[in-house]
Amino acid sequence: MVEYMKTKKTVVKAVIVVIINMLLVSGIILLLQKYYKVNTDSGLMEGVSISDVRDIEKSRRYFWETVLLMFVIFIIDVAVLQKINLKLKMAFKREVTNNKNLRRQMEIIQSLSAIYFKTTVIDIKKDVAFGIEGKDNICNNDCNQKSAKELIENFIRTEVADQHMEKMRNFLDYKNATIPLAMNKSISCDYIGRSVGWCRASLINLNSCKNGFPRQVLFVLQYIDAEEQKELETQEELKNAYEQAKVANRAKTDFLSAMSHDVRTPLNGIIGMTKIAQENIDDKERVEDSLDKISMASKHLLMLVNDVLDMSKLESGKEDILNEPFSIKNLLRWSEAMILEQTEEKGIKFSLDDSKIEHPNLLGSVLHFKRIIINILSNATKYNKQNGSISVIAEEIWNDAEKMRLRLTISDTGIGMSENFLKGIFDPFTQESIGNRAEYEGSGLGMAIVKRLVELLNGTVHVTSQLNVGTTFVIEIPFDIDFSVKKREEEKQANYMLVQGKKVLLVEDLDINLEIAEYNLTKHGLLVDTAVDGQEAIDKFAASDVGEYSAIFMDIQMPVKDGYEATKEIRAMNREDAKTVPVFAMTANAFSEDRERAMEAGMNEHVAKPFDFNRVMDKLYKYM
């Protein structure tokens, strides 16, 4: 219709020019006729000269020549009008054909739109959008007020899930869409809607410019069926899992590289100081110094191993929460003693204020709380400056008849952390690049463990830091108040007396472990009988009198027969004490599945090496 109207306007202009030409011709003819009549009339008058007659004849000749010229112009105008009329007919015919094609195209669009829940036409060149009658679109009655780009952005913000917003922005960007549309006529992108699940967005090229790039496109949205949706979700999950695996694998590779150095450092200290002690066996002061340093290196090595074990337990969700009695004031002083040597070496001033603790005796997971404090204090010492300071403030910020909430503020004057690193401080295997790792070694797990342990204890942890100024951790954890301290002390004394002279069977294949365990059990007043493998333990128990052994301390990995098999055979014996004698698994296998396997074999307790014999005895008292 547009082309027809343009042609019609051109024809009208041409007709006007022809009419003007004809009017001019008619005017000239009238003037010539008048002139001819005057000259003719003058020729009839008397006394007209011969020259006048000649002028009259000449005028007549000019008159008829002009008439002929006007006639030619008229014929040409008529020919032009006929040609214009032909063009007008052809233009009208083309316009009719275009209208038919447009109607057919709109019918196709209407038919296609039946399978789409939103259908919108976008004119890329003009940056405008409009809907199709009777169909929902992205305009929301704003077609005339906003550009197509604004309408697209509004659609993405309101209807596309956060994780796919950037993906859809790239898909609907004109620059990104034009070349694929010029080549393929249509392109699609799957996304998750905010309220409708998986959908598919498509752009269809309706018509193109002379350069082949799309001028108008049809933007349509359709729901994806359940089967395809499930397939897309699986693909999305696989993609995310792959990305997470790549990140985790990279982090763990970095972690193992760091741990290779960190584990060798204390091992080198242990081996080196052992050699020094051996070579200076007669120098008591030198030997004592070497033994102290071996002890510190051993504790550091154990801490690195515990970091890995704790992280594995926390990630698996199998960490045990115990509710044991402890004194918060004693625990804080123990923590101070654990880092005393490192603080003295660096000249760090340590201050502890627990004056605002109203109820020092509490019930909670002591081991977890110790790990939290030691991890933070170790970092505060390790990353501190020479002659710096560490401040610990413990406050009871709330209490009722049975519970209290503890706030622990630990500040240091260390090297601090950058704002960027602070955002990921609680991610596993994370260490900031601070130059020479020999000065600042660690597993990169400490803060991840702190975060997860605090959350495990229903607490909160916040950290602030500034480079070259220092770091402050604020931890809040709820605890039960312990009102049974005196009664428990009396029971402990009674238990100690109860085990004096009791006989136990210690099963261990390594001589050094056997010697350590036998020494500590004997120190607590027990009589210790030993076996070096599971079969010997079975034979000794079978040969003993009923009730002769008050408990069995059983290693797991041993020659001939392991601890699991030995325990099962002892439990299967046909004697009165076979099913009641307490069996303690004493093993380096410290994971949750190891504990479960010990319980399945018939053992009563699981104690991980290296042993804390005070805790071992507390477990033993329960069965006496």
Secondary structure as UniProt FT lines:
FT   HELIX           2..44
FT   TURN            46..47
FT   HELIX           50..112
FT   HELIX           113..115
FT   STRAND          118..123
FT   TURN            124..127
FT   STRAND          128..131
FT   TURN            133..134
FT   TURN            140..141
FT   TURN            143..145
FT   HELIX           148..159
FT   HELIX           162..164
FT   HELIX           165..172
FT   HELIX           174..184
FT   STRAND          186..193
FT   TURN            194..196
FT   STRAND          197..208
FT   TURN            210..211
FT   STRAND          214..223
FT   HELIX           226..279
FT   TURN            280..282
FT   HELIX           284..316
FT   STRAND          324..327
FT   HELIX           328..338
FT   HELIX           340..345
FT   TURN            346..347
FT   STRAND          349..356
FT   STRAND          361..364
FT   HELIX           366..382
FT   TURN            386..387
FT   STRAND          389..399
FT   STRAND          403..412
FT   HELIX           419..422
FT   TURN            423..426
FT   TURN            428..429
FT   TURN            437..439
FT   HELIX           446..456
FT   TURN            457..458
FT   STRAND          460..466
FT   TURN            467..469
FT   STRAND          470..481
FT   HELIX           485..499
FT   TURN            500..501
FT   STRAND          503..507
FT   HELIX           511..523
FT   TURN            524..525
FT   STRAND          527..531
FT   HELIX           534..543
FT   TURN            546..547
FT   STRAND          551..554
FT   HELIX           563..571
FT   TURN            576..580
FT   STRAND          583..587
FT   HELIX           592..600
FT   TURN            601..602
FT   STRAND          605..608
FT   HELIX           613..621
FT   TURN            622..623
//
